């Protein structure tokens, strides 16, 4: 009976680790000797992510979505992020192409990003993302849970040398 209980608890523990919604990737920066890091939040869409990037001279937030579109015209987008019951954080973002696979909606307001990272680090339930362009009537709402966010944000800010309030 004890072995069965231990096996069930181990299965639950490892399945939780395998499905964390938030994770961090850290690499060495060859030019500065410092670190580059990316913090990923899996959104409720199989083809999209919320990503924070840092390098020695850059901090940004991006919504990434897989696309096959040949061209992504630049366009202003309101990016709204709400963590649990905290106030909405609004970014003035720009839509464009990230690489051959992904389009991006990105912003680089450091103060707002630091506020949001603090909120995500303390998140307990859900993170909501809203994207809108009022001039064309586009609205998109996505979400992710907070599972793994505290550790992932802690790893990210450590790698980036960021101090959160």
C-alpha positions in Angstrom: 0.0 0.0 0.0 2.8 2.5 0.8 4.6 1.8 -2.5 1.4 2.4 -4.4 0.8 5.8 -2.6 4.4 6.8 -3.2 4.1 5.9 -6.9 0.9 7.9 -7.3 2.4 10.9 -5.5 5.6 10.7 -7.7 3.4 10.6 -10.8 1.5 13.7 -9.7 4.7 15.5 -8.8 6.5 14.8 -12.1 3.5 15.5 -14.3 3.3 18.9 -12.6 6.9 19.6 -13.4 6.5 18.6 -17.0 3.6 20.9 -17.6 4.8 24.1 -16.0 3.3 27.1 -17.9 6.4 29.2 -17.3 10.1 28.5 -18.0 13.4 30.3 -18.5 16.3 29.8 -21.0 19.6 31.4 -20.2 22.7 31.7 -22.5 26.1 33.3 -22.3 26.5 36.6 -24.3 29.7 36.3 -26.3 30.1 40.0 -26.7 29.7 41.2 -23.1 30.5 38.1 -21.0 27.2 38.5 -19.3 23.9 36.6 -19.8 21.0 36.7 -22.3 17.8 35.2 -21.0 14.3 34.5 -22.2 11.3 33.9 -20.0 8.5 32.0 -21.7 4.8 31.8 -20.7 2.8 29.2 -22.6 -0.6 30.7 -23.6 -3.8 28.8 -24.0 -3.1 28.6 -27.7 -0.8 25.9 -29.1 0.9 28.4 -31.3 1.5 31.4 -29.1 3.8 32.5 -26.2 4.3 35.5 -24.0 8.1 36.1 -23.9 10.4 38.4 -22.0 13.9 38.9 -23.4 16.9 40.4 -21.7 20.4 41.1 -22.9 23.0 43.4 -21.4 21.4 46.4 -23.1 17.8 45.4 -23.7 14.7 44.3 -21.9 11.5 43.6 -23.8 8.1 41.8 -23.7 6.6 40.1 -26.7 3.6 38.1 -27.7 4.7 35.5 -30.3 2.5 33.6 -32.6 3.4 31.1 -35.4 2.6 32.4 -38.8 2.9 31.5 -42.4 2.2 35.0 -43.6 4.8 36.4 -46.0 4.6 39.9 -44.7 3.7 41.4 -41.3 3.1 45.1 -41.7 4.1 47.2 -38.7 1.1 48.3 -36.7 0.5 49.8 -33.2 -1.1 47.4 -30.8 -2.3 47.9 -27.2 -0.9 45.0 -25.1 -2.8 44.5 -21.8 -1.6 42.1 -19.1 -3.5 41.3 -15.9 -2.1 39.1 -13.2 -4.6 37.7 -10.7 -6.4 40.7 -9.1 -3.6 43.3 -9.8 -4.2 46.3 -12.0 -3.9 45.9 -15.8 -0.5 46.8 -17.2 -0.8 48.4 -20.6 2.0 48.5 -23.1 2.2 50.5 -26.4 3.4 47.7 -28.6 4.3 47.3 -32.3 3.5 44.3 -34.4 6.2 42.9 -36.7 8.1 39.7 -37.7 10.3 38.0 -35.0 11.8 35.5 -37.4 10.9 33.1 -40.2 8.4 31.2 -37.9 6.9 33.8 -35.6 5.2 37.2 -35.8 5.6 39.4 -32.7 3.9 42.2 -30.8 6.6 43.8 -28.7 7.2 46.6 -26.3 10.3 47.7 -24.4 9.0 50.0 -21.5 11.5 48.9 -18.8 9.5 50.3 -15.9 6.2 48.6 -17.0 8.1 45.3 -17.6 9.6 45.4 -14.1 6.2 46.0 -12.6 4.7 43.1 -14.6 7.6 40.8 -13.7 7.0 41.5 -10.0 3.3 40.7 -10.5 4.0 37.4 -12.4 6.6 36.4 -9.7 3.8 36.6 -7.1 1.0 35.2 -9.3 -1.1 32.4 -7.8 -3.8 31.7 -10.4 -4.1 33.3 -13.9 -2.4 35.7 -16.2 -4.6 37.3 -18.9 -3.2 38.9 -22.1 -5.3 41.2 -24.3 -4.2 42.6 -27.6 -6.1 45.3 -29.5 -5.9 47.7 -32.4 -8.9 49.9 -32.1 -8.4 51.5 -35.6 -9.2 48.1 -37.3 -11.3 46.6 -34.5 -8.9 43.8 -33.7 -9.2 42.2 -30.2 -7.6 39.0 -29.0 -7.7 37.6 -25.4 -5.5 34.8 -24.2 -4.5 33.4 -20.8 -2.1 31.2 -19.0 -1.9 29.8 -15.5 0.7 30.8 -13.0 2.2 27.4 -12.6 6.0 27.7 -12.5 6.0 31.5 -12.8 7.7 32.3 -9.4 10.7 30.1 -10.1 10.9 31.1 -13.8 10.8 34.8 -13.0 13.4 34.4 -10.2 15.7 32.6 -12.7 15.2 35.2 -15.3 15.8 38.3 -13.1 18.9 36.6 -11.6 20.4 35.9 -15.1 19.5 39.4 -16.2 20.9 41.1 -13.1 17.5 42.7 -12.5 16.3 43.7 -9.0 12.5 43.7 -8.6 10.6 45.9 -6.1 
